[in-house]
Amino acid sequence: MDISHIEHIGIAVRKLEEAIPYYEKVLGLKCYSVEEVADQKVKTAFFKVGQTKIELLESTDAEGPIGKFLEKKGEGVHHIAFAVKGIEGAITEMESQGVQMIDKAPRKGAEGLHIAFLHPKSTGGVLTEICEDKNK
């Protein structure tokens, strides 16, 4: 698998409007995008730190993945995402190594990325995402 960098770190928050000021006022980062990803039942806010992004995730549905995460674990780090080249091949490679995939095929994520999640049971308890920007 060809990983180029950490694409983003996903952080679950209860309310974007309450979380964004910390990143902007305390850390001095700039929120450059807020986007809803309806099929994932989430609203996102992005900050850039060098080549890596911080993705804040607010649930739009208590029964969605972020809503369930917040109910069970509260606010905090939700996942780490790695940028890859050839996401389809990366999925095939992961499966051939016995990694349990949540997504067996890429799907559309925030910022137009193609994404797939690896199950935490196969990654030492860390929800892991691989993503590819097909426009690069």
C-alpha positions in Angstrom: 0.0 0.0 0.0 1.3 3.4 -0.9 0.7 5.8 2.0 1.9 9.3 1.4 0.9 11.0 4.7 -1.7 11.3 7.4 -4.6 12.9 5.6 -6.6 13.9 8.7 -7.5 13.1 12.2 -11.2 12.8 12.9 -12.5 14.2 16.2 -16.1 13.7 17.3 -17.7 16.8 18.9 -21.2 17.4 20.1 -21.5 20.8 18.4 -19.3 22.3 15.7 -20.1 25.9 16.8 -18.9 25.2 20.3 -15.7 23.3 19.2 -14.5 25.6 16.3 -13.6 28.5 18.6 -11.0 26.5 20.4 -9.2 25.6 17.2 -9.4 29.1 15.9 -8.9 31.3 19.0 -6.7 29.1 21.1 -4.7 27.2 18.5 -4.8 29.9 15.9 -6.0 27.6 13.1 -8.5 28.6 10.4 -11.6 26.6 9.7 -11.6 26.6 5.9 -14.6 24.3 5.2 -17.8 23.2 6.8 -19.7 20.4 4.9 -22.5 18.0 5.5 -22.1 14.4 4.3 -25.7 13.3 4.4 -25.2 9.6 3.8 -22.8 9.4 6.8 -25.1 11.5 8.9 -22.4 14.0 9.8 -21.4 17.6 9.5 -17.7 18.3 9.3 -15.4 21.3 9.8 -11.8 21.2 8.6 -8.6 22.8 9.7 -5.2 22.5 8.1 -1.9 21.9 10.1 0.9 21.5 7.6 -0.1 18.8 5.2 -2.4 17.2 7.7 -6.0 18.2 8.5 -8.1 18.1 11.6 -11.7 17.0 10.8 -14.3 17.9 13.5 -17.3 15.6 13.2 -20.8 16.5 14.5 -23.6 14.0 14.2 -26.7 15.0 12.3 -28.5 11.8 13.6 -28.2 10.2 17.0 -28.4 6.8 15.2 -25.5 7.6 12.8 -22.0 6.4 13.4 -20.8 9.7 15.1 -24.0 9.9 17.2 -23.4 6.4 18.5 -19.8 7.1 19.1 -20.6 10.2 21.1 -23.2 8.3 23.2 -20.8 5.5 24.0 -17.5 7.3 24.3 -18.1 11.0 24.4 -16.1 13.6 22.5 -12.6 12.8 21.4 -10.5 11.3 18.7 -12.7 9.1 16.4 -10.3 8.0 13.6 -7.0 8.5 11.8 -7.0 8.7 8.0 -4.1 7.9 5.7 -3.8 9.3 2.2 -3.1 6.4 -0.3 -2.6 6.1 -4.0 -4.8 3.4 -5.6 -7.5 2.9 -2.9 -9.1 0.0 -4.7 -5.7 -1.9 -4.7 -5.1 -0.9 -1.0 -8.5 -2.4 0.0 -7.6 -5.6 -1.9 -4.2 -5.7 -0.2 -5.6 -5.2 3.2 -8.2 -8.0 2.8 -5.5 -10.3 1.4 -3.6 -9.7 4.7 -6.6 -10.6 6.8 -7.7 -7.1 7.7 -11.4 -6.8 8.3 -12.8 -4.0 6.2 -15.9 -1.9 7.1 -16.0 -0.8 3.4 -15.2 -3.4 0.8 -15.3 -0.7 -1.9 -14.5 3.0 -1.8 -17.3 5.5 -1.1 -17.5 9.2 -1.3 -16.4 11.1 1.8 -16.0 14.8 2.8 -14.1 17.1 0.4 -14.8 14.7 -2.5 -12.3 12.1 -1.3 -12.8 8.4 -2.0 -12.7 6.6 1.4 -12.8 3.2 3.1 -12.7 2.3 6.7 -10.7 -0.6 8.3 -12.4 -2.3 11.3 -10.8 -1.5 14.7 -10.7 -5.2 15.4 -8.0 -5.5 12.8 -6.1 -2.3 13.6 -5.3 -2.5 17.3 -8.5 -0.8 18.3 -8.0 2.3 16.2 -10.7 3.1 13.6 -8.6 3.7 10.5 -9.6 5.3 7.2 -7.8 5.2 3.9 -8.6 7.9 1.4 -7.6 9.0 -2.0 -8.1 12.3 -3.8 -8.8 11.2 -7.4 -8.4 14.8 -8.6 -4.6 14.7 -7.8 
